[in-house]
């Protein structure tokens, strides 16, 4: 019988506590969103501390670049970890991280 490996737990390699990294990541996200037609207000201030609505709007926009008909049908905190795992996101995103 073949043994299928389970999901690997990978430590997040990004230096997310590094202010320069955060600033550069925000700049790249704003550039991407702007160049791809994101039609809502977006700024470094919004991305540093997004509301739940901002977060849902941005994640939905990004996922619609993969599936134009994408919509959350249940709770984001239930669905997003499964979606990210399916897409091969390298670290585990927990419900708690999204609450």
C-alpha positions as a printed Julia matrix, in Angstrom:
99×3 Matrix{Float64}:
   0.0    0.0     0.0
   1.26   3.45   -0.8
   1.53   5.99    1.95
   0.26   9.4     0.91
   2.04  12.17    2.75
  -0.21  14.36    4.84
  -0.25  18.1     4.67
   3.13  19.51    5.6
   3.38  22.22    8.16
   5.76  24.8     6.8
   6.93  27.77    8.82
   6.13  31.02    7.06
   9.48  32.17    5.62
   8.34  35.77    5.12
   9.75  38.39    7.5
   6.25  39.66    8.31
   7.45  41.59   11.36
   9.87  43.61    9.21
   8.5   47.09    8.46
  10.38  47.41    5.15
   8.99  44.05    4.02
   5.46  45.08    5.02
   5.78  48.44    3.23
   7.08  46.79    0.04
   4.36  44.09    0.14
   1.66  46.77    0.51
   3.15  48.69   -2.42
   3.13  45.56   -4.59
  -0.46  44.71   -3.64
  -1.67  48.26   -4.38
   0.12  48.16   -7.75
  -1.43  44.79   -8.61
  -4.93  45.8    -7.53
  -4.73  49.13   -9.37
  -3.35  47.6   -12.59
  -6.01  44.87  -12.57
  -9.06  47.1   -12.13
  -9.78  46.97   -8.41
 -12.54  49.56   -8.15
 -12.57  50.3    -4.43
 -10.57  52.7    -2.32
  -7.09  51.34   -1.56
  -4.17  52.89    0.3
  -1.27  51.86    2.54
  -3.34  53.02    5.53
  -6.24  50.71    4.57
  -3.9   47.75    4.03
  -2.01  48.26    7.29
  -5.23  47.77    9.21
  -7.97  46.54    6.86
 -11.55  46.23    8.0
 -13.2   42.85    7.57
 -15.07  44.29    4.59
 -11.82  45.54    2.99
 -10.19  42.13    3.51
 -13.16  40.24    2.04
 -13.33  42.6    -0.96
  -9.59  42.24   -1.71
  -9.53  38.45   -1.26
 -12.65  38.07   -3.41
 -11.08  40.28   -6.1
  -7.88  38.22   -6.07
  -9.74  34.9    -6.21
 -11.86  36.17   -9.12
  -8.64  36.51  -11.12
  -8.55  32.69  -10.96
 -12.33  32.09  -11.16
 -14.35  35.06  -12.46
 -17.52  33.67  -10.82
 -15.97  33.2    -7.37
 -18.09  34.12   -4.36
 -17.93  33.04   -0.74
 -21.02  30.96    0.01
 -20.3   30.39    3.69
 -18.15  32.08    6.28
 -14.82  33.36    5.0
 -13.02  31.93    8.05
 -14.36  28.46    7.15
 -13.81  28.65    3.4
 -10.57  30.6     2.91
  -8.22  28.12    4.66
  -9.56  25.31    2.43
  -9.26  27.46   -0.72
  -5.68  28.47    0.12
  -4.72  24.85    0.87
  -6.28  23.76   -2.46
  -4.29  26.45   -4.28
  -1.07  25.2    -2.66
  -0.53  28.12   -0.3
   2.68  27.14    1.5
   1.58  27.79    5.1
  -1.49  26.83    7.06
  -4.0   29.64    7.57
  -6.2   28.96   10.58
  -9.74  30.12   11.3
  -8.33  31.98   14.3
  -5.98  33.99   12.1
  -8.99  35.15   10.1
 -11.23  36.05   13.02
